[in-house]
Amino acid sequence: MGTSTHLRRPANKCLHREAPLAVATSPQLPLPLDPSLASTRAQEKLLSQQGVTPVGPRRRRAALKSTSSIPFEQLPYQCFQEARKILAEDREEKLKMIEEERKRIAKIRSIPAVELGGEYSKNGRLVRMQKHLEHLKILADINDPLIKKRYEDGKGDMNRPIYRFLAEREWRDQRRLITMQRITQMHIVPDILPRLDPTAEVTLSFGRRNIQPGVYVSALASEIPAKLRVQVFDEGQRLVTVIVVDPDVPNVETDEFEYRCHFLATNIPISPSSPHLPLSELSTESQVAVRWIPPHAQKGSPYHRLATFVLSQKEGKAIDIDGVKDFLKNKKQFNLRSVIDRFLLRPVGVHMFRNTWDEGTAGVMNRAGIEGATIELRRQKPEKLPYKKKSSERYR
């Protein structure tokens, strides 16, 4: 008998190598982007995700990134430097014209009013000469690249005429058109005021959220007083009045809409260099006549328009706050036109947003002590005309 042999497979020898020890390294955090040097779309997208706006156009940011160690006015571009020489010569001519105009103004002031046709004629001439002087100041700086750079970087001094001119031109070309379109489309004019020509930019925010004109704002977001930024473009400090009006308050008894004042404050000082105006920080004794009422709309009612008006007080004179309170108490219904006529106010700025019933409105109304949170408004169906059967003879 043959013997069977069993072949054994040799065991594989596993060679174990010692793995190198992993060295713990701290992850490198990305360096923060400079908004004045971000020159690609990806970098701009990262900045927008962080809530930061890039400074100036992309071409200028790319140029500054490649020559970051060289001052802006010393950039090594021959055409740029030659253009700066021409602009410097033009500025010297404008400065000479400014000095001559100042001498003329001083000379006119020294002449008696009788020789110039009276006090009215003299004051009118001085006003025209002062306007021409301010125009020359703008022409002296309008072509300066450093002025434009500081303005685009947000470092312009609003006390200087050139920066006020640039800011007003940008506002009138862009944001003012949107505001006027919103208040016209939403019939703020003529429902509240017959006409309106804004001369100051008004921006409104609740907390960190900037409110665009005409958008919907929830009751919870608008429960706290708003923050205003009123940017004026003429020099000097002045006193203004801020009024927030809701013209869409339904009256069930009369089947009409009424006005409601949500906030009223007077004697608020503003200037081109101090535009910020937080309503919660105003004095309740000398400025606030009507405290902030949270915007609210009852269930079933149409959306409410909340219009914020900034009104300039005549000749910068203060208004008696007690007189304002007494005037409002004697009025059965609030009317912005009567307030303007009584206290000689002039509208200079406007902003508006909308409010409607949502899940947080009832809680806001209860916390503010406002009645009607459990009431739902419903439209009544119109009565149908009585049906009268026509005679069949007319169809023969």
C-alpha positions in Angstrom: 0.0 0.0 0.0 1.2 3.3 -0.9 1.6 5.8 1.8 0.0 9.2 1.4 2.1 12.1 2.3 0.6 15.2 3.7 2.4 18.3 2.6 2.3 20.9 5.3 2.3 24.5 4.2 5.0 26.4 5.9 3.6 29.0 8.2 4.1 32.5 6.9 6.3 34.5 9.1 4.8 37.9 9.8 7.3 40.6 10.2 6.1 43.2 12.6 7.6 46.6 12.3 7.3 49.2 14.9 5.1 52.1 13.8 6.6 55.5 14.3 5.1 57.4 17.1 2.6 60.1 16.0 3.6 63.5 17.0 0.6 65.5 18.1 0.6 68.8 16.2 -1.9 71.6 16.8 -4.0 72.4 13.8 -3.0 75.6 12.1 -5.8 78.1 12.1 -6.3 80.1 8.9 -5.0 83.6 9.2 -7.7 86.3 9.2 -8.2 87.9 5.8 -7.5 91.6 5.4 -10.6 93.2 3.8 -8.4 95.8 2.1 -6.2 93.1 0.4 -8.6 90.4 -0.6 -8.2 90.2 -4.3 -9.9 86.9 -5.4 -13.5 85.8 -5.4 -12.8 83.0 -3.0 -11.4 85.5 -0.4 -14.4 87.8 -0.9 -16.7 84.9 -0.3 -14.9 84.0 3.0 -15.2 87.7 4.1 -18.9 87.8 3.3 -19.4 84.6 5.4 -17.8 86.4 8.3 -20.0 89.5 7.8 -17.1 91.7 6.5 -17.3 93.8 3.4 -14.2 94.1 1.2 -12.8 97.6 1.0 -12.8 99.3 -2.3 -12.7 97.7 -5.8 -10.9 94.5 -6.5 -8.4 96.1 -8.8 -7.2 98.5 -6.1 -7.0 95.7 -3.5 -4.9 93.6 -5.9 -2.5 96.6 -6.5 -2.2 97.2 -2.8 -1.5 93.5 -2.1 1.4 93.5 -4.6 2.8 96.8 -3.3 1.8 96.6 0.3 5.1 98.1 1.6 4.9 101.2 -0.5 2.6 104.1 0.4 -0.3 104.8 -1.8 0.9 108.1 -3.0 4.3 106.6 -4.0 3.1 103.7 -6.1 5.7 103.1 -8.9 3.4 103.8 -11.8 4.7 106.6 -14.1 1.2 107.5 -15.5 -0.1 107.7 -11.9 2.7 110.0 -10.7 2.4 112.2 -13.8 -1.4 112.5 -13.3 -0.8 113.4 -9.6 1.4 116.3 -10.7 -1.4 117.7 -12.9 -3.9 117.3 -10.1 -1.6 119.1 -7.7 -1.3 122.1 -10.0 -5.1 122.2 -10.4 -5.5 122.1 -6.6 -3.1 125.0 -6.2 -5.3 127.1 -8.6 -8.4 126.2 -6.6 -6.8 127.2 -3.3 -5.9 130.6 -4.7 -9.5 131.1 -5.9 -10.7 130.1 -2.4 -8.5 132.8 -0.8 -9.8 135.4 -3.2 -13.4 134.5 -2.5 -12.8 134.7 1.3 -11.4 138.2 0.8 -14.5 139.2 -1.2 -16.8 137.9 1.5 -14.9 139.8 4.2 -15.1 142.9 2.1 -18.9 142.6 1.5 -19.4 142.1 5.3 -17.5 145.3 6.0 -19.7 147.4 3.7 -22.9 148.9 5.3 -26.1 147.4 4.2 -27.5 150.7 3.0 -24.9 150.8 0.2 -25.9 147.3 -1.0 -29.6 147.8 -1.2 -30.6 146.9 2.4 -30.0 144.1 4.8 -32.0 141.5 2.8 -30.0 142.2 -0.3 -26.7 142.0 1.6 -27.6 138.7 3.3 -28.7 137.2 0.0 -25.4 138.1 -1.6 -23.4 136.7 1.2 -25.3 133.4 1.1 -24.6 133.1 -2.7 -20.9 133.8 -2.2 -20.7 131.3 0.7 -22.3 128.6 -1.5 -19.7 129.4 -4.2 -16.9 129.2 -1.6 -18.1 125.7 -0.5 -18.3 124.6 -4.1 -14.7 125.7 -4.6 -13.6 123.7 -1.6 -15.2 120.6 -3.2 -13.5 121.2 -6.5 -10.1 121.5 -4.8 -10.3 118.0 -3.4 -12.6 116.1 -5.7 -9.8 114.8 -7.9 -7.4 113.9 -5.1 -6.7 110.1 -5.1 -5.9 110.1 -1.4 -9.3 111.7 -0.6 -11.0 109.0 -2.7 -9.0 106.3 -1.0 -9.9 107.5 2.5 -13.6 107.7 1.6 -13.6 104.2 0.1 -11.8 102.9 3.2 -14.5 104.4 5.4 -12.1 106.8 7.1 -13.4 110.1 5.7 -14.1 113.0 8.1 -17.7 114.1 7.6 -16.9 117.5 8.9 -15.1 118.3 5.6 -17.3 119.3 2.7 -15.6 116.9 0.2 -16.6 113.8 2.2 -20.1 115.0 2.8 -20.4 115.6 -1.0 -19.1 112.1 -1.9 -21.4 110.5 0.7 -24.5 112.4 -0.5 -23.8 111.7 -4.2 -23.5 107.9 -3.5 -26.7 108.0 -1.4 -28.7 109.8 -4.0 -27.5 107.6 -6.8 -28.2 104.3 -5.0 -30.0 104.0 -1.7 -32.2 107.0 -1.9 -33.8 105.7 -5.1 -34.7 102.4 -3.3 -36.2 104.3 -0.3 -38.3 106.5 -2.5 -39.5 103.5 -4.5 -40.6 101.7 -1.3 -42.5 104.6 0.3 -44.2 105.3 -3.0 -45.1 101.6 -3.7 -46.4 101.2 -0.1 -48.3 104.4 -0.3 -46.6 106.1 2.6 -47.1 109.1 0.5 -49.9 110.3 0.5 -51.4 108.1 3.2 -49.4 109.8 6.0 -47.9 112.9 4.4 -48.9 114.5 1.1 -45.3 114.9 -0.2 -41.8 114.1 0.9 -38.3 115.0 -0.3 -35.7 113.3 1.9 -32.4 115.1 2.3 -30.9 112.8 5.0 -30.2 109.1 4.9 -32.0 107.1 7.6 -31.0 103.5 8.4 -32.8 101.4 11.0 -31.7 98.3 12.8 -32.9 96.0 15.6 -30.0 94.6 17.5 -27.4 93.5 14.8 -29.9 93.2 12.0 -30.1 96.0 9.5 -33.6 96.5 8.2 -34.0 97.3 4.5 -36.9 99.6 3.5 -40.1 97.7 3.1 -39.1 94.3 4.5 -41.2 92.3 7.1 -39.9 92.4 10.7 -41.2 89.9 13.2 -42.9 91.1 16.4 -40.1 89.5 18.6 -37.4 91.3 16.7 -39.1 94.7 16.9 -40.0 94.3 20.6 -36.9 96.3 21.6 -36.5 99.9 20.6 -34.8 100.4 17.2 -31.4 102.0 16.5 -31.3 104.8 14.0 -28.5 106.2 12.0 -29.4 109.6 10.6 -26.7 110.9 8.2 -27.0 114.5 7.3 -24.9 116.1 4.5 -24.9 119.8 5.5 -22.5 121.2 8.2 -23.5 122.0 11.7 -25.5 120.5 14.6 -29.2 120.6 14.6 -32.2 119.3 16.7 -34.6 116.8 15.2 -37.8 115.0 16.2 -38.3 111.2 15.6 -41.8 109.9 15.1 -42.8 106.3 14.3 -46.3 105.9 12.9 -48.6 103.0 12.0 -51.4 104.1 9.6 -53.0 100.6 9.4 -54.8 100.2 12.8 -58.2 98.7 12.1 -61.3 100.3 13.8 -64.1 97.7 13.9 -66.8 100.2 15.0 -66.2 102.7 12.2 -64.9 100.0 9.7 -61.9 102.3 8.9 -58.2 102.4 9.5 -56.6 104.8 12.1 -53.1 106.1 12.9 -51.2 105.0 16.0 -48.0 106.6 17.3 -45.4 104.0 18.3 -42.7 106.4 19.4 -42.1 110.2 19.6 -39.0 112.0 20.8 -37.9 115.6 20.4 -34.8 117.7 20.9 -32.4 115.1 19.6 -29.0 116.6 18.5 -27.4 115.2 15.4 -24.5 116.3 13.1 -22.6 114.9 10.1 -20.0 113.4 12.4 -22.4 111.9 15.0 -25.2 110.2 13.1 -26.0 107.4 15.5 -29.3 107.6 17.4 -30.3 104.7 19.7 -33.9 105.3 20.8 -33.5 103.4 24.0 -30.8 105.8 25.3 -32.9 109.0 25.0 -34.0 110.9 28.1 -37.5 110.0 29.2 -37.8 113.4 31.0 -36.7 115.9 28.4 -36.9 114.0 25.0 -39.3 111.1 24.9 -43.0 112.0 24.7 -44.3 108.5 23.7 -42.3 105.5 24.7 -41.6 102.6 22.3 -44.7 100.5 21.6 -43.8 97.2 20.0 -45.2 96.9 16.5 -48.0 94.4 16.4 -50.8 93.4 14.1 -54.0 91.5 15.2 -54.7 88.2 13.7 -56.7 88.5 10.5 -55.7 92.1 9.8 -53.6 93.1 6.8 -49.9 93.8 7.2 -49.1 97.0 9.0 -46.7 99.7 7.7 -44.4 101.2 10.3 -43.0 104.5 9.0 -40.2 106.3 10.8 -39.9 110.0 10.2 -37.0 112.3 11.1 -38.2 115.9 11.2 -36.0 119.0 11.6 -37.0 121.5 14.2 -37.2 125.2 13.2 -34.0 127.2 13.7 -32.6 124.5 16.0 -34.9 125.6 18.8 -35.9 123.1 21.6 -39.5 122.1 21.9 -41.2 121.9 25.3 -41.7 118.2 25.9 -44.7 118.9 28.3 -46.4 120.8 25.6 -46.0 117.9 23.2 -47.6 115.5 25.8 -50.5 117.8 26.4 -51.1 118.2 22.7 -51.2 114.4 22.2 -53.6 114.0 25.1 -56.1 116.5 23.7 -56.1 114.7 20.4 -58.6 111.8 20.0 -56.6 110.4 17.1 -52.9 110.8 16.3 -52.2 112.7 13.0 -48.7 113.4 11.9 -49.7 116.4 9.8 -51.2 118.2 12.8 -48.0 117.6 14.8 -45.9 119.1 12.0 -48.2 122.2 11.7 -48.3 122.7 15.5 -44.6 122.5 16.2 -43.2 123.8 12.8 -41.4 120.7 11.9 -39.9 119.8 8.4 -39.5 116.2 7.3 -35.9 115.4 6.2 -35.7 111.6 6.4 -37.9 108.5 6.3 -37.7 104.7 6.7 -40.3 102.1 6.7 -40.8 98.4 7.4 -43.8 96.0 7.6 -45.3 93.9 10.4 -47.9 91.1 10.4 -49.3 88.5 12.8 -46.9 85.7 13.6 -46.4 83.1 16.3 -44.7 85.6 18.6 -47.1 88.5 18.4 -49.4 87.3 21.2 -46.5 87.0 23.6 -45.2 90.4 22.7 -48.7 92.0 23.1 -49.1 90.3 26.5 -45.7 91.5 27.8 -46.4 95.0 26.7 -49.9 95.1 28.2 -51.6 95.5 24.8 -55.2 94.2 24.6 -56.6 92.2 21.7 -54.1 89.3 21.5 -57.0 86.8 21.5 -59.2 88.6 19.0 -59.2 87.5 15.4 -60.5 89.8 12.7 -62.5 88.5 9.8 -63.8 90.2 6.7 -67.6 90.2 6.3 -68.9 88.8 3.1 -70.8 91.4 1.1 -74.6 90.8 0.9 -75.8 89.3 -2.3 -78.2 91.2 -4.4 -81.8 89.8 -4.4 -82.3 87.5 -7.3 -85.1 88.5 -9.6 -86.2 86.2 -12.3 -86.5 87.8 -15.7 -89.6 87.5 -17.8 -89.4 84.8 -20.4 -91.2 86.9 -22.9 -88.1 89.0 -23.6 -86.3 85.9 -24.9 -89.0 85.1 -27.5 
